[in-house]
Amino acid sequence: MPVQQERKPSLQDELRKEQIGPEVELKLAKAPQVPQVRANPRTSQQNIMVLDSSKHTEEIAKYLKPGICAFSEGREFESLSNLEKLDALVYAMRDKDYFKINYVRHQSPTVPQTVEETFTLKQGDCDELSRVYVALAKELGITNLTQCYVNFKNTETGEHEGHAALFFVDGQVLYADPGFEKAYSFDKRYGSIEEAKKDQEFLAQLAKWQGGYMGGTWIVDEIAAMKNPSALEGTYNFEMASYAITQGNWNTAKEQAQEALTKGMECSASYFLLGQSYYHLKDYSNAIFYLKKAVQMIGTDQRYYAALGDSYSRDGKHIAATEAFREQTKLQPNNFEAILDLVTELKDAGKSAIGKQRFADAVKYYGEAEKVLSDFLKNKTVTEVDKAIAKVLLPEVRQNLQDARRKISN
């Protein structure tokens, strides 16, 4: 008897890990959870990246430059480089004697706060604090700041995590997270962020910072530079798209993800969000188009292949679906859900080939399905439950294979 299954790409848990900022359980478990008190950001402020300094003139004058000097060993403000100012700003934002902006974990998915809202409430998550960080950098007169989205991969678990915590200024790079009061700088100078992205020594150091920060062993899979102010606004649209997906508002998610890309936040995570939005709108052609872009930017994220394979399947493109799921199983050989997806698509491809009297192709697809299941059953690390399901599927696949071979003989 065939095993029926419903394949749906995981959204809330997976997309949450893609949101900008180090929003992962390892750190969030230690963060305070508070009810969210919201102002109305739409009426108080049109540009979500702008801090209304006229409302905060006294506070900024009292704490900004003095705070920078305090966390620069008392040096004169004019003697500090932009990199040194940015380093000190991380700590001045959080310190109880200065801006006292607290990191909080929102209790449930919420509409992301604007810069003005976060600064006024004196609390926000990593993403929201990061935007205030950029706004205060502008108050310091630092206008040549490039913010970058970094996609890390954990080599032990295969999981990816995205941070918009890398900054490039005056030829140097700073990895800064105001939420958790971390700042690391790299001594080497570069002509551009593109040059830094090619430096293996820098990439190794960046991965090492991530490991010291989060634990585990990491590599850098992607660095996407947001080179203009509108791209920084795009980070907000990205979060809005993520929020809309958690609420099941697929059209809003699509519009916000597209806006993030239009404004310059071009990274695999943005294409992933947009592809997932089209998937839920049952526009599988567009889902495939954007998920392929995500895969092209990062070929090592199993979630992208899972979503792409499922979109191909829903669109009736079973052979293409097998290619996507095959790549996923290479990345996750012990993921039984991926194994089932691959076997299901191979069976569908075999059935389609039989209908077109392409019996040799059917033998190829059914033969691969049999091998995948047989190899899986030999794996000593799989659970007994998964083995039981595979044992139910295997006789059916073998019967399909035998029937296809008979048709060739006839």
MARFI-316987 format. One record per atom (N, C-alpha, C, O): x, y, z. Coordinates in steps of 0.2 Angstrom, whole numbers, plus 5000, padded with zeros to 4 digits. Example, Ala and Ser with C-alpha at 12.3 -4.5 7.8 and 13.67 -1.06 7.14 Angstrom:
REM residues 2
506649725039;506249785039;506649845039;507149835042;506449895035;506849955036;506450005039;506750065040;
REM end
This chain:
REM residues 410
500449945000;500050005000;500450065000;500950075004;500350114995;500850174995;500750215001;500150225004;501250255003;501250295009;501050365006;501450395002;500550395008;500350465006;500650515010;500750505016;500850575007;501150625011;500950695008;500850695002;501050745012;500950815009;501550855010;501850855016;501850875005;502450915006;502350985006;502051015001;502551015011;502551085012;503151115015;503351095020;503451165011;504051195014;503951225021;503451265021;504351215026;504351245032;504451315031;504851345028;503951355034;504051425034;504251465040;504751495040;503751465045;503851505051;504551495054;504951535055;504751425055;505351415059;505951435054;506451455057;505851415048;506451425043;506551495042;507151515042;506051525040;506151595038;506351645044;506651695043;506151625050;506351655056;507051665056;507351715058;507451605054;508151605055;508451645049;509051665050;508051655044;508351705039;508251775040;508551815036;507851795045;507751865046;508451895048;508851865051;508451955046;509051995048;509252005055;508752015059;509851985057;510051995064;510051925067;509751875065;510451915072;510551845075;509951825079;510051825085;509451805076;508851785079;508751715080;508451685076;509151685084;509151615085;509051595092;509151625096;508851525093;508651505100;509151505105;509051525111;509751495102;510351495107;510451555111;510551555117;510351615108;510351675111;509751705114;509651735119;509151685110;508551715112;508251685118;507951715122;508451625120;508251595126;508451635132;508151635138;509051675132;509251715137;509051785137;509151825141;508651805132;508451875131;507751885134;507351835135;507651945137;506951955140;506451955135;506551985130;505851935137;505251935133;504751985136;504651985142;504552035132;504152085135;503552095130;503552085124;502952115133;502452135129;502652195125;502952245127;502352205118;502552255114;502152315115;501552305113;502352375116;502052435116;502152475110;502752495109;501652485106;501852515099;501552585099;501052595101;501952625096;501752685093;501452675086;501452615084;501252725083;500952715076;501552745071;501552805070;501952705068;502552725064;502352755058;502652795055;501752735056;501552755049;501252835049;501352865044;501052855055;500852925055;501352965058;501353025056;501852945062;502352985065;502952995060;503353035061;503052945055;503652945051;503552915045;503252855045;503652945039;503652905033;504252865031;504152815029;504852895032;505452855031;505652815037;505852845042;505652755036;505752705042;506452705044;506652685049;506952735040;507652735042;507852805045;508452805046;507352845045;507552915047;507452925055;506852905057;507852945059;507752965066;507653045066;508053085063;507053055069;506853125069;507253165075;507053165080;507853185073;508353215077;508053275081;508353295086;507553315077;507353375081;506953355087;506953395091;506653295088;506353275094;506853255099;506653245105;507453235097;507953205102;508553245102;509053215104;508553315100;509153355100;509553345107;510153335107;509153355112;509553365119;509853295120;510453295123;509453245119;509753175121;510353155117;510853135119;510253165110;510853155106;511453195108;512053165108;511353255109;511953305111;512253275118;512853285119;511853255122;512053235129;512453165129;512953155132;512253125124;512453055125;512953025119;513352985120;512853055113;513153025107;513853035107;514252985108;514153095106;514853105106;515153085113;515753055113;514853105118;515153085125;515253015126;515652985128;514652975123;514652905124;515252875120;515552825122;515352895114;515852875109;516552885112;516952835112;516652945115;517252955119;517352905125;517952885126;516852895129;516852855135;517052785133;517452755137;516852755127;517052695125;517652685120;517752635117;517952745120;518652745116;519152765121;519652805119;519152745127;519652755132;519752835133;520352855135;519252875133;519252945134;519652985129;519753045130;519752955123;520052995118;519653055115;519053045116;519953105113;519553155110;519153135103;519453095100;518553155103;518153135097;518453145090;518453105086;518753205089;519053225083;519653175081;519853175075;519953145086;520553105085;520353025083;520752985081;519653015083;519452945082;519352935074;519052985071;519452875072;519252865065;518552845065;518252825070;518252835059;517552815058;517452745061;516952735064;517952705060;517852635062;517852635070;517452595073;518252675073;518352675080;517652705083;517452685088;517352755080;516752785082;516152725081;515752725086;516152695076;515652645075;515752585080;515252555083;516352565082;516452515087;516252535094;515852505097;516352605096;516152625102;515352635102;515052625107;515052655096;514352665096;513952605098;513452605101;514252545097;513852485099;513752485106;513152465108;514252505110;514152495117;513852555120;513452555125;513852615117;513552675120;512752665119;512452695123;512552635114;511852625113;511552585118;510952605120;511852535121;511652495126;511752515133;511352495138;512252555134;512452565141;511952605145;511652655142;511952595151;511352625156;511552695157;511052735159;512152715156;512352785157;512252825151;512352885151;512052795145;512052835139;511352825136;510852845139;511252785130;510552785127;510152735130;509552735129;510452685133;509952635137;509452595132;508852595135;509652585126;509152545122;509252475123;509852445122;508752445125;508752375127;508552325121;508152335117;508952265121;508752215117;508152175120;508152155126;507652165116;507052125118;506952065113;507052075107;506652015115;506351965111;505551975111;505251965116;505351995105;504551995105;504251935106;504451885104;503651935109;503351875111;503051835106;502951775106;502851875100;502551835094;502751875088;503051935089;502651855082;502851895076;502451955076;501851965078;502852015075;502552085075;502852125069;503352105066;502452175068;502652215063;503252255065;503352275071;503852245061;504452275063;504452355065;504052385061;504752375070;504752445072;505252485067;505652465064;505052545066;505452595063;505952625067;506052605073;506452655064;507052685068;506752735074;506952725079;506252775072;506052825077;505652785082;505752805088;505252735081;504952695086;505352665091;505252665097;505852635088;506352595092;506752645097;506852625103;506952695094;507352745098;506852775104;507152785109;506252785102;505852815107;505652765112;505652785118;505452705110;505352655115;505952625119;505852595125;506552645117;507152615120;507152545120;507452515125;506852505115;506952435115;506752415108;506452445104;507052355106;506952325100;507352255099;507752245103;507252225094;507552165093;508252175089;508352235088;508552125087;509252145084;509152185077;509552225076;508652165073;508552205067;508452275068;508652325065;507952285073;507752355075;508352395078;508452455076;508752365082;509352405085;509852415079;510152465080;509852375075;510352385069;510152445065;510652485063;509552455064;509352515060;509452575064;509652625061;509352575071;509552635075;510252645075;510452705074;510652595075;511352595074;511652635068;512052685068;511252625062;511452655056;511252725056;511552775054;510652745059;510352815060;510852855064;510952915063;511052825070;511552865074;512252875071;512552925072;512452825067;513052835063;513052895059;513452935058;512452905056;512352965051;512353025056;512653085054;512053025062;512153085066;512853095068;513053155070;513253045068;514053065069;514353085063;514953105063;513953095057;514253125051;514553065047;514953085042;514453005048;514752945044;514252935039;513752895040;514352955033;513852945027;514152895022;513752875018;514752875023;515052825018;514952755021;515452715019;514452735024;514452675028;514052625023;513452635021;514352565022;514052515018;513852455023;514252425026;513152435023;512952385027;512952325023;512752325017;513052265026;513052205022;512652145025;512652145031;512352105021;511952045024;512451985023;512651975017;512551955028;513051895028;512651835029;512251825034;512751785025;512351715026;512951665028;513351655024;512851645034;513351595037;513051525036;512451515036;513451475035;513251405036;513651365041;514251375042;513251335046;513551295051;513751225048;513351185045;514351215048;514651155044;514451085048;514551035045;514251095054;514051035058;513351015057;513150955057;512851065057;512151055056;511951065049;511351045048;512251105045;512051125039;511551175039;511351195033;511451205044;510951265045;511251325043;511851335043;510851375040;511051435038;510751485042;510251485045;511151545043;510951605047;511151665044;511751675042;510651715043;510851775040;510851835045;510451835050;511351875044;511451935049;511651995044;511951985039;511352055046;511452115043;511952155047;511752205049;512452125049;512952145055;513652165052;514052175057;513752165046;514352175043;514352245040;513952265036;514852295042;514852355039;515552375036;516052345039;515552415031;516152435028;516252505028;515752545025;516752535030;516852605030;517652625030;518052595033;517752665025;518452695025;518952635023;519552635026;518752585019;519152535018;519252475023;519652435022;518852485028;518952435034;518252405035;517752425033;518252345038;517652305039;517552295047;518052285051;516952305049;516752295056;516152245057;515652255053;516152195061;515652155062;515352175069;515552165074;514752205068;514452245074;513752225075;513252225071;513552205082;512852185084;512752225090;512852205095;512352285090;512152315096;511752275100;511752285106;511352235098;510852195102;511252155107;511052155113;511852125105;512152085110;512852115112;513352085114;512952175110;513552215112;514152185110;514652175114;514252165103;514752135100;515052175095;514652205090;515652185094;515952225089;516652195087;517152195092;516852175081;517452155079;517652185073;517252195068;518352205073;518552235067;519152195064;519552165067;519252205057;519852175054;520352225052;520152275049;520952215053;521452265052;521652275045;521752335044;521552235041;521752245034;521252295030;520652295032;521552335026;521152385022;521052355015;521452325012;520452375012;520252355005;519952415001;519752465004;520052404995;519752464990;519052464990;518752514988;518752404991;517952404991;517752334995;518152294996;517152334996;516852275000;516952214995;517052154997;516952224988;516952174984;517652144984;517752074984;518152184985;518852154986;518852114993;519252064993;518552144998;518552105004;518252035004;518451985007;517752035000;517351964999;517751914995;517651854996;518351934992;518751884989;519351864993;519751824991;519451894999;519951885003;519851825008;519451825012;520151765007;519951705010;520151715018;519851685022;520651755019;520851765026;520351805030;520151785036;520051855026;519551885030;518851845031;518551845036;518751805026;518151765026;518251715032;517751695035;518851685032;518951635038;518851675045;518651645049;519151735045;519051775051;518351785053;518151785059;517951805048;517251825049;516851755051;516451765056;517051705049;516751635051;516951625058;516551595062;517551635060;517851625066;517451675071;517251645077;517351735070;516951775074;516251745075;515951745081;515951725070;515251695070;515251635075;514851625079;515751595075;515851535079;515951555086;515651525091;516351605087;516451625094;515851655097;515751655103;515451685093;514851725095;514251675096;513851685101;514251625091;513651575092;513851505094;513351465096;514451495094;514651425095;514651385089;514251405084;514951325088;514951285082;515551315077;515851365078;515551275071;515951295066;515551315060;515051285058;515751375057;515351405052;515851425046;516451425047;515551435040;515851465034;515351515032;514751525033;515651565028;515351615025;515051595018;515451575013;514451595017;514151575010;513951635006;513951625000;513851685009;513651745005;513751805008;513551815014;513951865005;513951925007;513651975002;513851974997;513052005004;512752045000;512752115002;512552135008;513052164998;513152235000;512552274999;512352274993;512352315003;511852365002;512152425002;512252465006;512252444995;512652504994;512352574994;512652624992;511652574995;511352644995;510852645000;510652595003;510652705002;510152715007;509452675006;509152655011;509252675000;508652634999;508752565000;508252525002;509352534999;509452465001;509352455009;509152395011;509552505013;509452495020;508752495022;508552465026;508352535018;507652535019;507352465017;506852445020;507652435012;507452365010;507552315015;507152265015;507952325020;507952275026;507352275029;507052225032;506952335030;506352345033;505852305029;505452265032;505852315023;505352275018;505452205019;504952165019;506052185019;506252115020;505852085026;505552035026;505952125032;505652095038;504852095038;504552055040;504652145034;503852155033;503652095029;503152065031;504052075024;503852015020;503851945025;503451905024;504351945029;504451885034;503851885038;503551835040;503651945041;503051955045;502451935042;502051895045;502351955036;501751945032;501651865031;501051835031;502251835030;502151755029;501951725035;501551675035;502151745041;501951715047;501151725048;500851685052;500951775045;500251795046;499751765040;499151765040;500151735035;499751705029;499551755024;499051745020;499851815025;499651865020;500151865014;500651905014;499951825009;500451805004;500551864999;501151874997;500051894997;500051954993;500552004996;500952034993;500452025002;500852075006;501552055006;502052085005;501651985007;502351955008;502651965001;503251985000;502351954996;502551954989;502752034987;503352044985;502352074989;502452144988;503052174992;503452214989;503152154998;503652175002;504352145000;504852185000;504352084998;504952054996;505152084989;505752094988;504752094985;504852124979;505152194980;505652214977;504852234985;505152304986;505852294989;506252344988;505952244993;506652244996;507152234991;507652264991;506952194986;507452174980;507452244976;508052254974;506952274975;506952334971;507352394974;507752424970;507352394980;507752444984;508552424985;508952464987;508652364983;509352344983;509652294988;510152274988;509152264992;509352214996;509352144992;508852104993;509752134988;509852084983;510252024987;510852024986;509951974989;510251924992;509751854992;509251864990;510051804993;509651744992;509051734996;508551714994;509151765002;508551765007;507951805004;507351785005;508051855001;507551894998;507151864992;506551854992;507551824988;507251784983;506951724985;506451704983;507151694991;506851644994;506151664997;505651634996;506151725000;505451755002;504951764997;504451744997;505251794991;504851804986;504551744982;503951734981;504951694982;504751624979;504251594983;503851564981;504351594990;503851564994;503251594994;502651564994;503251664993;502551704993;502251674986;501651664987;502551674981;502251654975;501951574975;501451564973;502351534979;502151464980;501451464984;501051424981;501351504989;500751504992;500151534989;499651524990;500351574984;499851604979;499651554973;499351574969;500051504974;499951444968;500151474962;499951444956;500551524962;500951544955;501551504955;502151534956;501551444953;502151404953;502751424948;503351414950;502551454943;502951474938;503451524941;504051524940;503151574944;503551624947;503951604953;504451624954;503651554957;503951534962;504651494960;505151504963;504551454955;505151424952;505651474950;506251464951;505451524947;505951574944;506351604950;506951614949;506051624955;506351664960;506751614965;507251634967;506451554966;506851504970;507451484966;507951464969;507451484960;508051464956;508551514957;509151504957;508351584957;508851634959;509151624966;509751634966;508751604970;509051594977;509551534977;510051544980;509451484973;509851424973;510551444969;511051424971;510451494964;511051514960;511551554965;512151554964;511251594969;511651634974;511951594979;512551604981;511551544982;511851494987;511651424985;511051404986;512151384983;511951314981;512051264987;512051204986;512051294993;512251244999;511651245004;511751225009;511051285002;510551285007;510051235006;509651245000;509951185010;509451135008;508751155008;508351135004;508551215011;507851235011;507651265004;507151255002;508151295001;508051324994;507851264989;507451274985;508251214990;508151154985;507451124987;507051104983;507251114994;506651084996;506051124993;505551094990;506151194993;505551234991;505551234983;504951234981;506151234980;506151234973;505851164970;505451164966;506051104973;505751044971;505051034972;504651014968;504751064978;504051064979;503651104974;503151084972;503951164972;503651204967;503651174960;503151174957;504151134958;504151104952;503651044952;503251034947;503551014958;503150954959;502450984958;502050954954;502251034961;501551064960;501451094953;500851094951;501951104950;501851134943;501851074938;501851084932;501951014940;501950954936;502550934933;502550894928;503150964935;503750954932;504150914936;504650934940;504050844936;504250794940;505050784939;505350774944;505250784933;505950774932;506350824935;506850814938;506150894934;506550944937;506450944945;506950964948;505950924947;505850914954;506350864957;506650874963;506450804953;506950754956;507650784956;508050774961;507750834952;508450864952;508550904958;509050904961;508050944960;508050984966;508150944972;508550954976;507650894972;507650854978;508350804979;508550794984;508650794973;509250754973;509750794976;510250774980;509750864974;510250904977;510150914985;510650914989;509550914987;509450924994;509650864998;509950865003;509550804995;509750744999;510550734999;510850705003;510850764994;511650774994;511850815000;512350795004;511450865002;511650905007;511350875014;511650895019;510850835014;510550805020;510450735018;509850715018;510950695018;510850625017;510450585022;510150535020;510350615028;509950575033;509250605034;508850585038;509050655030;508450685030;507850645026;507850645020;507450605030;507050555027;506450595023;506250565018;506250655026;505750685022;506050705015;505650695010;506650725014;506950735008;506950675004;506850674998;507150615007;507150555003;506450535001;506450514995;505950545005;505250525003;505050574997;504750554992;505250634997;505150684992;505450664985;505150664980;506050644986;506450624980;506150554977;506050554971;505950504981;505650444979;504950454976;504850424971;504550494979;503950514976;503950544969;503550524965;504450594968;504550624962;504850574957;504650574951;505250534959;505550484954;504950434952;504950414946;504550414956;503950374955;503450404950;503250384945;503350474951;502950514947;503250524940;502850514935;503850534940;504250534933;504250464929;504150464923;504250414933;504250344930;503550334927;503450304922;503050354931;502350344929;502150384922;501850364918;502450444922;502350494916;502750454910;502450464905;503350434912;503650394906;503350334903;503350324897;503050304908;502650244906;502050264901;501950234896;501750314903;501150344899;501350364892;500950364888;501950394892;502250414885;502650354882;502950364876;502550294884;502850234882;503650244881;503950214877;503950284886;504650284886;504850244892;505050264897;504850174890;504950124895;505650124898;505750114904;506150144894;506850144897;506950194902;507250184907;506650254901;506650314905;506250294912;506550304917;505750254911;505350234917;505850184921;505850194927;506150144918;506650094922;507150134925;507350124931;507450184922;507950234925;507650264932;507950264937;507050294931;506750324937;506650274943;506750294948;506250224941;506150174946;506750144949;506750124955;507250134945;507850104947;508250144952;508450124957;508150214951;508550254955;508150264962;508450264967;507450264962;507050264968;507150194972;507250204978;507250144969;507450084972;508150084976;508150064982;508550114972;509250124975;509250174981;509550154986;508850224980;508850274986;508550244992;508850254998;508050204991;507750174997;508150125000;508250115006;508450084996;508950024998;509450055002;509650025007;509750104999;510350135003;510150165009;510550165014;509550195010;509250225016;509250175021;509350185027;508950115019;508850065024;509550035027;509550005032;510050045023;510750025026;511050075031;511550055034;510750125031;511050185035;510850165042;510250165044;511350155047;511250135053;511050195058;510850185064;511050255055;510850315060;510150335059;509850375063;509750305054;509050325054;508550285059;508750235062;508050315060;507550295065;507150235063;507150225057;506950195068;506550135066;505850155062;505650115058;505550215064;504950235061;505050255054;504650235050;505650285052;505850305045;505950235041;505750235036;506250195045;506450125041;505750095040;505750065034;505350095044;504650055043;504350085037;504050045033;504350155036;503950185030;504350165024;504050155019;505050165024;505450145018;505250075016;505250065010;505250035021;505049965020;504349955016;504249905013;503949995018;503249995015;503350015007;503049985003;503750065006;503750095000;504150054995;504050044989;504650014997;505149984993;504849924989;504949924983;504449884992;504049834987;503649864982;503649834976;503349914983;502949954978;503449974972;503249964966;503950004974;504450034969;504749974965;504849984959;504949924968;505149864965;504649834960;504849814954;504049834962;503549814957;503449854951;503449834945;503449924952;503449974947;504049954942;503949964936;504649944945;505249934941;505149864937;505349864931;504949814940;504849754936;504349764931;504449734925;503749794932;503249804927;503549844921;503449834915;504049894922;504349934917;504749894913;504849904907;505149854916;505649804912;505249754908;505449744902;504649734910;504249684906;504049724900;504049694894;503849784900;503649824895;504149834889;504049834883;504749834892;505349844887;505449774883;505549774877;505349714887;505449654884;504849634879;504949604874;504249664881;503749654876;503749694870;503349694866;
REM end
